[in-house]
């Protein structure tokens, strides 16, 4: 008897990178917080690119970290 559905281990395995990324969000946000205050425009652009990618891959992942990010974003845009 063959099933057309993937086994549970395959199903869980395909989400493993996202789960690993989720565990790194606090450290990433902390690093971005520091980098957004840099004078280099390229550095700040890279931070915004990374934040964009995080939101695309994991919608809502930055919800709990917005208070920490907003001052750096305001500085970078100001």
HTML snippet that shows the backbone in 3Dmol.js (N, CA, C, O; Angstrom):
<script src="https://3Dmol.org/build/3Dmol-min.js"></script>
<div id="view" style="width:600px;height:400px;position:relative"></div>
<script>
const pdb = `
ATOM      1  N   UNK A   1       0.829  -1.164   0.000  1.00  0.00           N
ATOM      2  CA  UNK A   1       0.000   0.000   0.000  1.00  0.00           C
ATOM      3  C   UNK A   1       0.886   1.245   0.000  1.00  0.00           C
ATOM      4  O   UNK A   1       1.651   1.480   0.935  1.00  0.00           O
ATOM      5  N   UNK A   2       0.772   2.006  -1.028  1.00  0.00           N
ATOM      6  CA  UNK A   2       1.552   3.224  -1.159  1.00  0.00           C
ATOM      7  C   UNK A   2       0.655   4.436  -0.970  1.00  0.00           C
ATOM      8  O   UNK A   2      -0.476   4.469  -1.454  1.00  0.00           O
ATOM      9  N   UNK A   3       1.163   5.411  -0.275  1.00  0.00           N
ATOM     10  CA  UNK A   3       0.418   6.633  -0.018  1.00  0.00           C
ATOM     11  C   UNK A   3       0.953   7.742  -0.915  1.00  0.00           C
ATOM     12  O   UNK A   3       2.157   7.825  -1.157  1.00  0.00           O
ATOM     13  N   UNK A   4       0.075   8.576  -1.399  1.00  0.00           N
ATOM     14  CA  UNK A   4       0.488   9.714  -2.206  1.00  0.00           C
ATOM     15  C   UNK A   4       0.968  10.878  -1.336  1.00  0.00           C
ATOM     16  O   UNK A   4       1.611  11.804  -1.829  1.00  0.00           O
ATOM     17  N   UNK A   5       0.655  10.826  -0.053  1.00  0.00           N
ATOM     18  CA  UNK A   5       1.081  11.873   0.857  1.00  0.00           C
ATOM     19  C   UNK A   5       2.492  11.583   1.358  1.00  0.00           C
ATOM     20  O   UNK A   5       2.838  10.427   1.597  1.00  0.00           O
ATOM     21  N   UNK A   6       3.309  12.626   1.517  1.00  0.00           N
ATOM     22  CA  UNK A   6       4.657  12.393   2.044  1.00  0.00           C
ATOM     23  C   UNK A   6       4.588  11.929   3.493  1.00  0.00           C
ATOM     24  O   UNK A   6       3.636  12.220   4.216  1.00  0.00           O
ATOM     25  N   UNK A   7       5.605  11.215   3.886  1.00  0.00           N
ATOM     26  CA  UNK A   7       5.642  10.757   5.271  1.00  0.00           C
ATOM     27  C   UNK A   7       5.789  11.944   6.210  1.00  0.00           C
ATOM     28  O   UNK A   7       6.188  13.030   5.790  1.00  0.00           O
ATOM     29  N   UNK A   8       5.471  11.737   7.461  1.00  0.00           N
ATOM     30  CA  UNK A   8       5.536  12.799   8.457  1.00  0.00           C
ATOM     31  C   UNK A   8       6.943  13.369   8.561  1.00  0.00           C
ATOM     32  O   UNK A   8       7.108  14.584   8.674  1.00  0.00           O
ATOM     33  N   UNK A   9       7.957  12.515   8.524  1.00  0.00           N
ATOM     34  CA  UNK A   9       9.336  12.989   8.666  1.00  0.00           C
ATOM     35  C   UNK A   9       9.740  13.884   7.497  1.00  0.00           C
ATOM     36  O   UNK A   9      10.485  14.845   7.689  1.00  0.00           O
ATOM     37  N   UNK A  10       9.266  13.590   6.303  1.00  0.00           N
ATOM     38  CA  UNK A  10       9.552  14.442   5.151  1.00  0.00           C
ATOM     39  C   UNK A  10       8.831  15.768   5.316  1.00  0.00           C
ATOM     40  O   UNK A  10       9.394  16.823   5.023  1.00  0.00           O
ATOM     41  N   UNK A  11       7.591  15.724   5.782  1.00  0.00           N
ATOM     42  CA  UNK A  11       6.793  16.932   5.984  1.00  0.00           C
ATOM     43  C   UNK A  11       7.453  17.850   7.004  1.00  0.00           C
ATOM     44  O   UNK A  11       7.571  19.051   6.765  1.00  0.00           O
ATOM     45  N   UNK A  12       7.876  17.310   8.118  1.00  0.00           N
ATOM     46  CA  UNK A  12       8.535  18.098   9.161  1.00  0.00           C
ATOM     47  C   UNK A  12       9.892  18.587   8.657  1.00  0.00           C
ATOM     48  O   UNK A  12      10.287  19.715   8.951  1.00  0.00           O
ATOM     49  N   UNK A  13      10.595  17.769   7.917  1.00  0.00           N
ATOM     50  CA  UNK A  13      11.916  18.127   7.410  1.00  0.00           C
ATOM     51  C   UNK A  13      11.896  19.331   6.490  1.00  0.00           C
ATOM     52  O   UNK A  13      12.852  20.106   6.466  1.00  0.00           O
ATOM     53  N   UNK A  14      10.823  19.502   5.732  1.00  0.00           N
ATOM     54  CA  UNK A  14      10.775  20.632   4.809  1.00  0.00           C
ATOM     55  C   UNK A  14      10.600  21.948   5.549  1.00  0.00           C
ATOM     56  O   UNK A  14      10.887  22.999   4.976  1.00  0.00           O
ATOM     57  N   UNK A  15      10.144  21.939   6.785  1.00  0.00           N
ATOM     58  CA  UNK A  15       9.992  23.153   7.570  1.00  0.00           C
ATOM     59  C   UNK A  15      11.166  23.391   8.518  1.00  0.00           C
ATOM     60  O   UNK A  15      11.200  24.409   9.210  1.00  0.00           O
ATOM     61  N   UNK A  16      12.103  22.490   8.557  1.00  0.00           N
ATOM     62  CA  UNK A  16      13.238  22.610   9.470  1.00  0.00           C
ATOM     63  C   UNK A  16      14.017  23.906   9.272  1.00  0.00           C
ATOM     64  O   UNK A  16      14.331  24.559  10.267  1.00  0.00           O
ATOM     65  N   UNK A  17      14.350  24.320   8.043  1.00  0.00           N
ATOM     66  CA  UNK A  17      15.085  25.581   7.892  1.00  0.00           C
ATOM     67  C   UNK A  17      14.319  26.782   8.451  1.00  0.00           C
ATOM     68  O   UNK A  17      14.918  27.680   9.042  1.00  0.00           O
ATOM     69  N   UNK A  18      13.019  26.797   8.269  1.00  0.00           N
ATOM     70  CA  UNK A  18      12.218  27.898   8.795  1.00  0.00           C
ATOM     71  C   UNK A  18      12.237  27.887  10.321  1.00  0.00           C
ATOM     72  O   UNK A  18      12.316  28.944  10.947  1.00  0.00           O
ATOM     73  N   UNK A  19      12.165  26.720  10.910  1.00  0.00           N
ATOM     74  CA  UNK A  19      12.220  26.620  12.365  1.00  0.00           C
ATOM     75  C   UNK A  19      13.581  27.057  12.896  1.00  0.00           C
ATOM     76  O   UNK A  19      13.668  27.709  13.936  1.00  0.00           O
ATOM     77  N   UNK A  20      14.634  26.698  12.185  1.00  0.00           N
ATOM     78  CA  UNK A  20      15.972  27.135  12.589  1.00  0.00           C
ATOM     79  C   UNK A  20      16.091  28.658  12.479  1.00  0.00           C
ATOM     80  O   UNK A  20      16.668  29.309  13.350  1.00  0.00           O
ATOM     81  N   UNK A  21      15.545  29.208  11.412  1.00  0.00           N
ATOM     82  CA  UNK A  21      15.565  30.657  11.238  1.00  0.00           C
ATOM     83  C   UNK A  21      14.776  31.345  12.341  1.00  0.00           C
ATOM     84  O   UNK A  21      15.199  32.379  12.858  1.00  0.00           O
ATOM     85  N   UNK A  22      13.646  30.783  12.698  1.00  0.00           N
ATOM     86  CA  UNK A  22      12.807  31.360  13.747  1.00  0.00           C
ATOM     87  C   UNK A  22      13.576  31.481  15.057  1.00  0.00           C
ATOM     88  O   UNK A  22      13.404  32.457  15.789  1.00  0.00           O
ATOM     89  N   UNK A  23      14.405  30.519  15.352  1.00  0.00           N
ATOM     90  CA  UNK A  23      15.203  30.560  16.574  1.00  0.00           C
ATOM     91  C   UNK A  23      16.293  31.619  16.540  1.00  0.00           C
ATOM     92  O   UNK A  23      16.794  32.030  17.587  1.00  0.00           O
ATOM     93  N   UNK A  24      16.665  32.063  15.342  1.00  0.00           N
ATOM     94  CA  UNK A  24      17.714  33.062  15.188  1.00  0.00           C
ATOM     95  C   UNK A  24      17.188  34.494  15.115  1.00  0.00           C
ATOM     96  O   UNK A  24      17.974  35.441  15.126  1.00  0.00           O
ATOM     97  N   UNK A  25      15.875  34.662  15.042  1.00  0.00           N
ATOM     98  CA  UNK A  25      15.286  36.001  14.877  1.00  0.00           C
ATOM     99  C   UNK A  25      15.753  36.985  15.953  1.00  0.00           C
ATOM    100  O   UNK A  25      16.132  38.103  15.606  1.00  0.00           O
ATOM    101  N   UNK A  26      15.744  36.626  17.246  1.00  0.00           N
ATOM    102  CA  UNK A  26      16.192  37.609  18.256  1.00  0.00           C
ATOM    103  C   UNK A  26      17.634  38.088  18.022  1.00  0.00           C
ATOM    104  O   UNK A  26      17.918  39.278  18.161  1.00  0.00           O
ATOM    105  N   UNK A  27      18.523  37.190  17.675  1.00  0.00           N
ATOM    106  CA  UNK A  27      19.916  37.579  17.431  1.00  0.00           C
ATOM    107  C   UNK A  27      20.028  38.429  16.165  1.00  0.00           C
ATOM    108  O   UNK A  27      20.809  39.380  16.127  1.00  0.00           O
ATOM    109  N   UNK A  28      19.271  38.102  15.153  1.00  0.00           N
ATOM    110  CA  UNK A  28      19.284  38.879  13.911  1.00  0.00           C
ATOM    111  C   UNK A  28      18.779  40.290  14.173  1.00  0.00           C
ATOM    112  O   UNK A  28      19.374  41.263  13.709  1.00  0.00           O
ATOM    113  N   UNK A  29      17.687  40.405  14.913  1.00  0.00           N
ATOM    114  CA  UNK A  29      17.117  41.717  15.219  1.00  0.00           C
ATOM    115  C   UNK A  29      18.107  42.551  16.042  1.00  0.00           C
ATOM    116  O   UNK A  29      18.259  43.750  15.807  1.00  0.00           O
ATOM    117  N   UNK A  30      18.758  41.929  16.977  1.00  0.00           N
ATOM    118  CA  UNK A  30      19.740  42.645  17.799  1.00  0.00           C
ATOM    119  C   UNK A  30      20.876  43.184  16.934  1.00  0.00           C
ATOM    120  O   UNK A  30      21.309  44.322  17.117  1.00  0.00           O
ATOM    121  N   UNK A  31      21.358  42.379  16.000  1.00  0.00           N
ATOM    122  CA  UNK A  31      22.435  42.813  15.108  1.00  0.00           C
ATOM    123  C   UNK A  31      21.960  43.919  14.171  1.00  0.00           C
ATOM    124  O   UNK A  31      22.681  44.889  13.937  1.00  0.00           O
ATOM    125  N   UNK A  32      20.749  43.774  13.637  1.00  0.00           N
ATOM    126  CA  UNK A  32      20.216  44.796  12.735  1.00  0.00           C
ATOM    127  C   UNK A  32      20.013  46.106  13.490  1.00  0.00           C
ATOM    128  O   UNK A  32      20.258  47.184  12.949  1.00  0.00           O
ATOM    129  N   UNK A  33      19.570  46.010  14.732  1.00  0.00           N
ATOM    130  CA  UNK A  33      19.360  47.203  15.552  1.00  0.00           C
ATOM    131  C   UNK A  33      20.643  48.035  15.613  1.00  0.00           C
ATOM    132  O   UNK A  33      20.599  49.259  15.487  1.00  0.00           O
ATOM    133  N   UNK A  34      21.762  47.381  15.803  1.00  0.00           N
ATOM    134  CA  UNK A  34      23.048  48.074  15.859  1.00  0.00           C
ATOM    135  C   UNK A  34      23.446  48.603  14.489  1.00  0.00           C
ATOM    136  O   UNK A  34      23.934  49.728  14.376  1.00  0.00           O
ATOM    137  N   UNK A  35      23.241  47.801  13.447  1.00  0.00           N
ATOM    138  CA  UNK A  35      23.681  48.169  12.107  1.00  0.00           C
ATOM    139  C   UNK A  35      22.872  49.320  11.509  1.00  0.00           C
ATOM    140  O   UNK A  35      23.400  50.087  10.703  1.00  0.00           O
ATOM    141  N   UNK A  36      21.609  49.450  11.887  1.00  0.00           N
ATOM    142  CA  UNK A  36      20.777  50.529  11.346  1.00  0.00           C
ATOM    143  C   UNK A  36      21.275  51.907  11.786  1.00  0.00           C
ATOM    144  O   UNK A  36      20.929  52.912  11.165  1.00  0.00           O
ATOM    145  N   UNK A  37      22.065  51.967  12.825  1.00  0.00           N
ATOM    146  CA  UNK A  37      22.582  53.245  13.310  1.00  0.00           C
ATOM    147  C   UNK A  37      23.933  53.603  12.698  1.00  0.00           C
ATOM    148  O   UNK A  37      24.517  54.635  13.028  1.00  0.00           O
ATOM    149  N   UNK A  38      24.423  52.750  11.810  1.00  0.00           N
ATOM    150  CA  UNK A  38      25.686  53.016  11.118  1.00  0.00           C
ATOM    151  C   UNK A  38      25.498  54.141  10.108  1.00  0.00           C
ATOM    152  O   UNK A  38      24.382  54.389   9.651  1.00  0.00           O
ATOM    153  N   UNK A  39      26.592  54.824   9.759  1.00  0.00           N
ATOM    154  CA  UNK A  39      26.514  55.909   8.781  1.00  0.00           C
ATOM    155  C   UNK A  39      26.492  55.385   7.343  1.00  0.00           C
ATOM    156  O   UNK A  39      26.017  56.075   6.442  1.00  0.00           O
ATOM    157  N   UNK A  40      26.994  54.194   7.128  1.00  0.00           N
ATOM    158  CA  UNK A  40      27.069  53.637   5.783  1.00  0.00           C
ATOM    159  C   UNK A  40      25.676  53.360   5.218  1.00  0.00           C
ATOM    160  O   UNK A  40      24.883  52.620   5.800  1.00  0.00           O
ATOM    161  N   UNK A  41      25.406  53.972   4.074  1.00  0.00           N
ATOM    162  CA  UNK A  41      24.111  53.767   3.416  1.00  0.00           C
ATOM    163  C   UNK A  41      23.983  52.316   2.963  1.00  0.00           C
ATOM    164  O   UNK A  41      22.905  51.728   3.053  1.00  0.00           O
ATOM    165  N   UNK A  42      25.074  51.740   2.478  1.00  0.00           N
ATOM    166  CA  UNK A  42      25.036  50.345   2.020  1.00  0.00           C
ATOM    167  C   UNK A  42      24.697  49.394   3.166  1.00  0.00           C
ATOM    168  O   UNK A  42      23.963  48.424   2.976  1.00  0.00           O
ATOM    169  N   UNK A  43      25.224  49.669   4.335  1.00  0.00           N
ATOM    170  CA  UNK A  43      24.927  48.836   5.500  1.00  0.00           C
ATOM    171  C   UNK A  43      23.444  48.908   5.835  1.00  0.00           C
ATOM    172  O   UNK A  43      22.805  47.884   6.077  1.00  0.00           O
ATOM    173  N   UNK A  44      22.902  50.118   5.847  1.00  0.00           N
ATOM    174  CA  UNK A  44      21.476  50.273   6.162  1.00  0.00           C
ATOM    175  C   UNK A  44      20.589  49.657   5.086  1.00  0.00           C
ATOM    176  O   UNK A  44      19.541  49.091   5.394  1.00  0.00           O
ATOM    177  N   UNK A  45      21.006  49.765   3.821  1.00  0.00           N
ATOM    178  CA  UNK A  45      20.253  49.130   2.745  1.00  0.00           C
ATOM    179  C   UNK A  45      20.239  47.614   2.925  1.00  0.00           C
ATOM    180  O   UNK A  45      19.217  46.963   2.706  1.00  0.00           O
ATOM    181  N   UNK A  46      21.373  47.064   3.321  1.00  0.00           N
ATOM    182  CA  UNK A  46      21.457  45.633   3.581  1.00  0.00           C
ATOM    183  C   UNK A  46      20.537  45.209   4.712  1.00  0.00           C
ATOM    184  O   UNK A  46      19.916  44.148   4.653  1.00  0.00           O
ATOM    185  N   UNK A  47      20.452  46.041   5.742  1.00  0.00           N
ATOM    186  CA  UNK A  47      19.544  45.751   6.865  1.00  0.00           C
ATOM    187  C   UNK A  47      18.095  45.715   6.390  1.00  0.00           C
ATOM    188  O   UNK A  47      17.337  44.815   6.754  1.00  0.00           O
ATOM    189  N   UNK A  48      17.714  46.697   5.575  1.00  0.00           N
ATOM    190  CA  UNK A  48      16.345  46.726   5.069  1.00  0.00           C
ATOM    191  C   UNK A  48      16.067  45.538   4.149  1.00  0.00           C
ATOM    192  O   UNK A  48      14.962  44.996   4.147  1.00  0.00           O
ATOM    193  N   UNK A  49      17.059  45.140   3.377  1.00  0.00           N
ATOM    194  CA  UNK A  49      16.894  43.955   2.520  1.00  0.00           C
ATOM    195  C   UNK A  49      16.681  42.701   3.361  1.00  0.00           C
ATOM    196  O   UNK A  49      15.819  41.875   3.060  1.00  0.00           O
ATOM    197  N   UNK A  50      17.473  42.572   4.413  1.00  0.00           N
ATOM    198  CA  UNK A  50      17.337  41.408   5.297  1.00  0.00           C
ATOM    199  C   UNK A  50      15.983  41.411   5.998  1.00  0.00           C
ATOM    200  O   UNK A  50      15.336  40.368   6.095  1.00  0.00           O
ATOM    201  N   UNK A  51      15.553  42.563   6.483  1.00  0.00           N
ATOM    202  CA  UNK A  51      14.235  42.653   7.127  1.00  0.00           C
ATOM    203  C   UNK A  51      13.119  42.295   6.143  1.00  0.00           C
ATOM    204  O   UNK A  51      12.157  41.617   6.503  1.00  0.00           O
ATOM    205  N   UNK A  52      13.257  42.754   4.911  1.00  0.00           N
ATOM    206  CA  UNK A  52      12.262  42.431   3.884  1.00  0.00           C
ATOM    207  C   UNK A  52      12.200  40.930   3.641  1.00  0.00           C
ATOM    208  O   UNK A  52      11.115  40.354   3.572  1.00  0.00           O
ATOM    209  N   UNK A  53      13.355  40.300   3.513  1.00  0.00           N
ATOM    210  CA  UNK A  53      13.394  38.852   3.283  1.00  0.00           C
ATOM    211  C   UNK A  53      12.790  38.087   4.462  1.00  0.00           C
ATOM    212  O   UNK A  53      12.064  37.113   4.264  1.00  0.00           O
ATOM    213  N   UNK A  54      13.087  38.523   5.677  1.00  0.00           N
ATOM    214  CA  UNK A  54      12.522  37.859   6.862  1.00  0.00           C
ATOM    215  C   UNK A  54      10.996  37.928   6.856  1.00  0.00           C
ATOM    216  O   UNK A  54      10.319  36.944   7.156  1.00  0.00           O
ATOM    217  N   UNK A  55      10.468  39.098   6.513  1.00  0.00           N
ATOM    218  CA  UNK A  55       9.012  39.249   6.502  1.00  0.00           C
ATOM    219  C   UNK A  55       8.387  38.427   5.377  1.00  0.00           C
ATOM    220  O   UNK A  55       7.275  37.920   5.525  1.00  0.00           O
ATOM    221  N   UNK A  56       9.086  38.293   4.265  1.00  0.00           N
ATOM    222  CA  UNK A  56       8.563  37.493   3.149  1.00  0.00           C
ATOM    223  C   UNK A  56       8.543  36.003   3.509  1.00  0.00           C
ATOM    224  O   UNK A  56       7.587  35.293   3.197  1.00  0.00           O
ATOM    225  N   UNK A  57       9.595  35.547   4.158  1.00  0.00           N
ATOM    226  CA  UNK A  57       9.707  34.123   4.509  1.00  0.00           C
ATOM    227  C   UNK A  57       8.837  33.768   5.711  1.00  0.00           C
ATOM    228  O   UNK A  57       8.214  32.707   5.748  1.00  0.00           O
ATOM    229  N   UNK A  58       8.801  34.664   6.688  1.00  0.00           N
ATOM    230  CA  UNK A  58       8.074  34.404   7.926  1.00  0.00           C
ATOM    231  C   UNK A  58       7.209  35.605   8.294  1.00  0.00           C
ATOM    232  O   UNK A  58       7.590  36.396   9.158  1.00  0.00           O
ATOM    233  N   UNK A  59       6.054  35.754   7.655  1.00  0.00           N
ATOM    234  CA  UNK A  59       5.185  36.887   7.996  1.00  0.00           C
ATOM    235  C   UNK A  59       4.883  36.913   9.498  1.00  0.00           C
ATOM    236  O   UNK A  59       4.540  35.892  10.094  1.00  0.00           O
ATOM    237  N   UNK A  60       5.015  38.072  10.080  1.00  0.00           N
ATOM    238  CA  UNK A  60       4.746  38.220  11.509  1.00  0.00           C
ATOM    239  C   UNK A  60       5.932  37.923  12.403  1.00  0.00           C
ATOM    240  O   UNK A  60       5.827  38.045  13.624  1.00  0.00           O
ATOM    241  N   UNK A  61       7.060  37.535  11.821  1.00  0.00           N
ATOM    242  CA  UNK A  61       8.221  37.155  12.629  1.00  0.00           C
ATOM    243  C   UNK A  61       8.799  38.327  13.411  1.00  0.00           C
ATOM    244  O   UNK A  61       9.428  38.133  14.451  1.00  0.00           O
ATOM    245  N   UNK A  62       8.588  39.540  12.915  1.00  0.00           N
ATOM    246  CA  UNK A  62       9.171  40.710  13.574  1.00  0.00           C
ATOM    247  C   UNK A  62       8.188  41.407  14.499  1.00  0.00           C
ATOM    248  O   UNK A  62       8.522  42.427  15.102  1.00  0.00           O
ATOM    249  N   UNK A  63       6.997  40.877  14.618  1.00  0.00           N
ATOM    250  CA  UNK A  63       5.938  41.499  15.417  1.00  0.00           C
ATOM    251  C   UNK A  63       6.406  41.836  16.832  1.00  0.00           C
ATOM    252  O   UNK A  63       6.181  42.948  17.310  1.00  0.00           O
ATOM    253  N   UNK A  64       7.041  40.905  17.489  1.00  0.00           N
ATOM    254  CA  UNK A  64       7.469  41.103  18.874  1.00  0.00           C
ATOM    255  C   UNK A  64       8.714  41.987  18.989  1.00  0.00           C
ATOM    256  O   UNK A  64       9.082  42.403  20.088  1.00  0.00           O
ATOM    257  N   UNK A  65       9.356  42.270  17.860  1.00  0.00           N
ATOM    258  CA  UNK A  65      10.626  43.002  17.884  1.00  0.00           C
ATOM    259  C   UNK A  65      10.504  44.421  17.333  1.00  0.00           C
ATOM    260  O   UNK A  65      11.500  45.140  17.263  1.00  0.00           O
ATOM    261  N   UNK A  66       9.308  44.830  16.945  1.00  0.00           N
ATOM    262  CA  UNK A  66       9.135  46.163  16.380  1.00  0.00           C
ATOM    263  C   UNK A  66       9.581  47.292  17.299  1.00  0.00           C
ATOM    264  O   UNK A  66      10.213  48.235  16.822  1.00  0.00           O
ATOM    265  N   UNK A  67       9.282  47.241  18.602  1.00  0.00           N
ATOM    266  CA  UNK A  67       9.752  48.338  19.464  1.00  0.00           C
ATOM    267  C   UNK A  67      11.270  48.513  19.437  1.00  0.00           C
ATOM    268  O   UNK A  67      11.766  49.629  19.596  1.00  0.00           O
ATOM    269  N   UNK A  68      11.992  47.449  19.242  1.00  0.00           N
ATOM    270  CA  UNK A  68      13.447  47.535  19.179  1.00  0.00           C
ATOM    271  C   UNK A  68      13.916  48.057  17.819  1.00  0.00           C
ATOM    272  O   UNK A  68      14.944  48.729  17.738  1.00  0.00           O
ATOM    273  N   UNK A  69      13.179  47.758  16.759  1.00  0.00           N
ATOM    274  CA  UNK A  69      13.584  48.132  15.406  1.00  0.00           C
ATOM    275  C   UNK A  69      13.191  49.555  15.015  1.00  0.00           C
ATOM    276  O   UNK A  69      13.900  50.196  14.241  1.00  0.00           O
ATOM    277  N   UNK A  70      12.084  50.053  15.533  1.00  0.00           N
ATOM    278  CA  UNK A  70      11.554  51.348  15.090  1.00  0.00           C
ATOM    279  C   UNK A  70      12.564  52.498  15.248  1.00  0.00           C
ATOM    280  O   UNK A  70      12.712  53.276  14.306  1.00  0.00           O
ATOM    281  N   UNK A  71      13.257  52.650  16.368  1.00  0.00           N
ATOM    282  CA  UNK A  71      14.207  53.762  16.469  1.00  0.00           C
ATOM    283  C   UNK A  71      15.312  53.701  15.398  1.00  0.00           C
ATOM    284  O   UNK A  71      15.684  54.729  14.831  1.00  0.00           O
ATOM    285  N   UNK A  72      15.820  52.524  15.131  1.00  0.00           N
ATOM    286  CA  UNK A  72      16.851  52.377  14.100  1.00  0.00           C
ATOM    287  C   UNK A  72      16.308  52.670  12.719  1.00  0.00           C
ATOM    288  O   UNK A  72      17.002  53.265  11.894  1.00  0.00           O
ATOM    289  N   UNK A  73      15.074  52.260  12.452  1.00  0.00           N
ATOM    290  CA  UNK A  73      14.449  52.537  11.163  1.00  0.00           C
ATOM    291  C   UNK A  73      14.237  54.046  11.000  1.00  0.00           C
ATOM    292  O   UNK A  73      14.485  54.605   9.932  1.00  0.00           O
ATOM    293  N   UNK A  74      13.777  54.690  12.067  1.00  0.00           N
ATOM    294  CA  UNK A  74      13.590  56.135  12.002  1.00  0.00           C
ATOM    295  C   UNK A  74      14.904  56.859  11.766  1.00  0.00           C
ATOM    296  O   UNK A  74      14.961  57.808  10.983  1.00  0.00           O
ATOM    297  N   UNK A  75      15.955  56.419  12.435  1.00  0.00           N
ATOM    298  CA  UNK A  75      17.270  57.031  12.247  1.00  0.00           C
ATOM    299  C   UNK A  75      17.746  56.841  10.805  1.00  0.00           C
ATOM    300  O   UNK A  75      18.253  57.772  10.179  1.00  0.00           O
ATOM    301  N   UNK A  76      17.574  55.613  10.285  1.00  0.00           N
ATOM    302  CA  UNK A  76      18.056  55.302   8.934  1.00  0.00           C
ATOM    303  C   UNK A  76      17.286  56.096   7.876  1.00  0.00           C
ATOM    304  O   UNK A  76      17.852  56.461   6.845  1.00  0.00           O
ATOM    305  N   UNK A  77      16.029  56.359   8.118  1.00  0.00           N
ATOM    306  CA  UNK A  77      15.221  57.085   7.137  1.00  0.00           C
ATOM    307  C   UNK A  77      15.296  58.597   7.313  1.00  0.00           C
ATOM    308  O   UNK A  77      14.907  59.355   6.425  1.00  0.00           O
ATOM    309  N   UNK A  78      15.797  59.026   8.465  1.00  0.00           N
ATOM    310  CA  UNK A  78      15.813  60.468   8.771  1.00  0.00           C
ATOM    311  C   UNK A  78      17.009  61.174   8.336  1.00  0.00           C
ATOM    312  O   UNK A  78      17.123  62.382   8.543  1.00  0.00           O
TER     313      UNK A  78
END
`;
const viewer = $3Dmol.createViewer("view");
viewer.addModel(pdb, "pdb");
viewer.setStyle({}, {cartoon: {color: "spectrum"}});
viewer.zoomTo();
viewer.render();
</script>
